[in-house]
Each structure stands twice: as structure tokens, then as C-alpha cells.
């Protein structure tokens, strides 16, 4: 009986260490991504390009709500013009629609490694300049991966999808 207790204690200790190792691995995998987003936002705020406050709805910055409208019509400007409501058309104009489309295409090129380092840096700076929040930048990245079939099925991708769903809950 004593041997059985010792075996159970050893197995529980191994299980606890395994769970701890998984948590540490997830933290190590997610840390560079989260630090890059945080430092990018801090650098832009320090440069005075935009404030940390959310923008009002009539601002020209991209927001999660505008991305949700873009997603609702699957990126089809024709469908948006025909079926979009007046409130949606007031929220998202043609220039913003084109800007979202351009960013999605540029992000796809960057994720496929088709952009030079200088172009990728310029794209990052432009994203943080034209988006209202860091969440909007993350949302654009996720939309690009999903829309162009680059979505991974790994654990980190699933966690990011859970944290930042493409369709906001209403």
C-alpha cells in the first residue's frame, strides 16, 4: 500500500510539472507577439502620432466596428453598396473600405514573406498610425490570415482566436 501511495505522489508531481511546462511554453510563445504589439503602441504614442483614447465614430481611424462591417459583407464593396444599411454606410466610407482591403493584401504579402524588411517596417508603422487601437491591428492580422487561407491550427492560433474573435459578440 505504501508503494502505491509513493507511485501516486510521483505521478502527481510529474503531472504538475508537465502542466507547469505547458504554461511556461505558452507564455514563451506568446510573449514576443504581445511585446511587439505593446512596444509598437507605446512607441507610436510616445511619438505623438495618436492618443491612447478610443476614437470617436466619425474619425478616419480604423476600428473594430468598421472591420466587423467589412467582414459582414465578406469584403465585397458591391454587396455593401446594395445591402448596407445607412448606419453602416455612415460608419464606413469608400476610402476606409479601400484602406482595409489594401492592408489585408499587404499583410498577406508580409505573412508569406514577400515584403522586404523596410516595407514590412513601414507597413507596421502605417497600421499603428491608421488603427484606433492595438486590438484593431490584431483584428486586421487575423482577418488577413483567415481571408487568405493562412490561418494556422496550432494552439497559439486557437488562443488568439479565442482572445480576439473575428466577429465581436453583441
C-alpha positions as CSV (number, residue, x, y, z in Angstrom):
1,X,0.0,0.0,0.0
2,X,2.9,2.3,0.8
3,X,4.4,1.7,-2.6
4,X,1.1,2.6,-4.3
5,X,1.0,5.9,-2.4
6,X,4.5,6.7,-3.4
7,X,3.7,6.0,-7.1
8,X,0.7,8.2,-7.0
9,X,2.7,11.0,-5.4
10,X,5.4,10.7,-8.1
11,X,2.7,10.6,-10.8
12,X,1.0,13.7,-9.4
13,X,4.3,15.5,-9.2
14,X,5.1,14.6,-12.8
15,X,1.7,15.8,-13.9
16,X,2.1,19.1,-12.1
17,X,5.5,19.7,-13.7
18,X,4.0,18.8,-17.1
19,X,1.2,21.3,-16.6
20,X,3.7,23.9,-15.5
21,X,5.9,23.2,-18.5
22,X,2.9,23.7,-20.8
23,X,2.0,27.1,-19.2
24,X,5.6,28.2,-19.5
25,X,5.8,27.1,-23.1
26,X,2.6,29.1,-23.9
27,X,3.9,32.1,-22.2
28,X,7.2,31.9,-24.0
29,X,5.5,31.5,-27.4
30,X,3.0,34.4,-26.8
31,X,5.4,36.8,-25.2
32,X,7.3,38.1,-28.3
33,X,4.0,38.7,-30.1
34,X,2.4,40.6,-27.2
35,X,5.6,42.5,-26.6
36,X,5.8,43.6,-30.2
37,X,2.2,44.9,-30.1
38,X,2.7,46.6,-26.8
39,X,6.0,48.2,-27.7
40,X,4.6,49.3,-31.1
41,X,1.7,51.0,-29.4
42,X,4.0,52.7,-26.8
43,X,6.4,53.9,-29.5
44,X,3.6,55.4,-31.5
45,X,2.0,57.1,-28.5
46,X,5.4,58.4,-27.5
47,X,5.9,59.9,-31.0
48,X,2.6,61.7,-30.6
49,X,1.0,60.2,-33.7
50,X,-2.2,59.3,-31.9
51,X,-3.7,59.3,-28.5
52,X,-4.3,56.3,-26.4
53,X,-8.1,57.1,-26.1
54,X,-10.6,55.3,-28.4
55,X,-11.5,57.5,-31.4
56,X,-15.0,58.9,-31.9
57,X,-17.1,57.2,-34.6
58,X,-16.7,60.0,-37.1
59,X,-12.9,59.7,-37.0
60,X,-11.0,58.4,-40.0
61,X,-9.1,55.7,-38.0
62,X,-10.0,52.1,-38.5
63,X,-11.9,50.5,-35.6
64,X,-13.1,47.0,-34.7
65,X,-16.6,48.1,-35.6
66,X,-15.5,49.1,-39.1
67,X,-13.7,45.8,-39.6
68,X,-16.9,44.0,-38.4
69,X,-18.9,45.8,-41.1
70,X,-16.2,44.9,-43.7
71,X,-16.4,41.2,-42.6
72,X,-20.2,41.2,-42.6
73,X,-20.1,41.8,-46.4
74,X,-17.0,39.5,-46.9
75,X,-15.0,42.3,-48.4
76,X,-17.5,42.8,-51.3
77,X,-18.0,46.5,-51.9
78,X,-20.8,45.7,-54.4
79,X,-22.7,43.8,-51.7
80,X,-22.1,46.5,-49.2
81,X,-23.4,49.2,-51.6
82,X,-26.5,47.2,-52.4
83,X,-27.4,45.8,-49.0
84,X,-25.6,48.0,-46.4
85,X,-27.8,50.0,-44.1
86,X,-27.5,53.8,-43.7
87,X,-25.8,53.4,-40.3
88,X,-23.2,51.1,-41.8
89,X,-22.6,53.4,-44.7
90,X,-22.2,56.3,-42.3
91,X,-19.7,54.3,-40.3
92,X,-17.5,53.0,-43.2
93,X,-16.8,55.1,-46.2
94,X,-15.2,54.2,-49.5
95,X,-11.7,55.4,-48.6
96,X,-11.7,53.3,-45.4
97,X,-13.0,50.3,-47.3
98,X,-10.1,50.6,-49.7
99,X,-7.7,51.1,-46.8
100,X,-8.9,47.9,-45.1
101,X,-8.6,46.0,-48.4
102,X,-5.1,47.3,-49.0
103,X,-3.9,46.4,-45.5
104,X,-5.3,42.9,-45.8
105,X,-3.4,42.4,-49.1
106,X,-0.2,43.9,-47.7
107,X,-0.5,41.8,-44.5
108,X,-0.9,38.7,-46.6
109,X,2.2,39.5,-48.6
110,X,4.1,40.1,-45.3
111,X,2.9,36.9,-43.8
112,X,4.0,35.0,-46.9
113,X,7.5,36.6,-46.7
114,X,7.0,38.6,-50.0
115,X,7.8,42.1,-48.5
116,X,11.3,43.4,-47.8
117,X,12.2,44.3,-44.3
118,X,11.9,48.1,-45.0
119,X,8.4,47.6,-46.5
120,X,7.3,45.4,-43.5
121,X,8.5,48.1,-41.1
122,X,6.7,50.8,-43.0
123,X,3.5,48.6,-43.0
124,X,3.8,48.2,-39.2
125,X,4.1,51.9,-38.7
126,X,1.2,52.6,-41.0
127,X,-1.0,50.0,-39.3
128,X,-0.5,51.6,-35.9
129,X,-1.0,55.1,-37.3
130,X,-4.3,54.2,-39.1
131,X,-5.8,51.9,-36.5
132,X,-7.6,53.3,-33.4
133,X,-6.4,50.5,-31.0
134,X,-4.0,47.7,-30.8
135,X,-7.0,45.3,-30.9
136,X,-7.8,46.7,-34.3
137,X,-4.3,45.8,-35.6
138,X,-4.6,42.3,-34.2
139,X,-8.1,42.0,-35.8
140,X,-6.6,43.1,-39.2
141,X,-3.9,40.5,-38.9
142,X,-6.4,37.8,-38.1
143,X,-8.6,38.8,-40.9
144,X,-5.7,38.6,-43.3
145,X,-4.8,35.1,-42.2
146,X,-8.4,33.8,-42.3
147,X,-9.4,35.5,-45.6
148,X,-6.3,34.3,-47.5
149,X,-6.2,30.8,-46.0
150,X,-3.1,31.3,-43.9
151,X,-4.8,30.5,-40.6
152,X,-2.9,28.1,-38.5
153,X,-4.5,25.4,-36.5
154,X,-1.9,25.4,-33.7
155,X,-2.7,26.1,-30.1
156,X,-1.4,29.7,-30.2
157,X,-3.7,30.5,-33.1
158,X,-6.6,29.0,-31.3
159,X,-5.8,31.0,-28.2
160,X,-5.6,34.2,-30.2
161,X,-8.9,33.4,-31.9
162,X,-10.5,32.9,-28.5
163,X,-9.0,36.2,-27.2
164,X,-9.7,38.2,-30.3
165,X,-12.7,36.7,-32.2
166,X,-13.3,38.0,-35.7
167,X,-16.9,38.6,-35.1
168,X,-17.5,40.7,-31.9
169,X,-20.1,39.4,-29.6
170,X,-23.1,41.6,-29.4
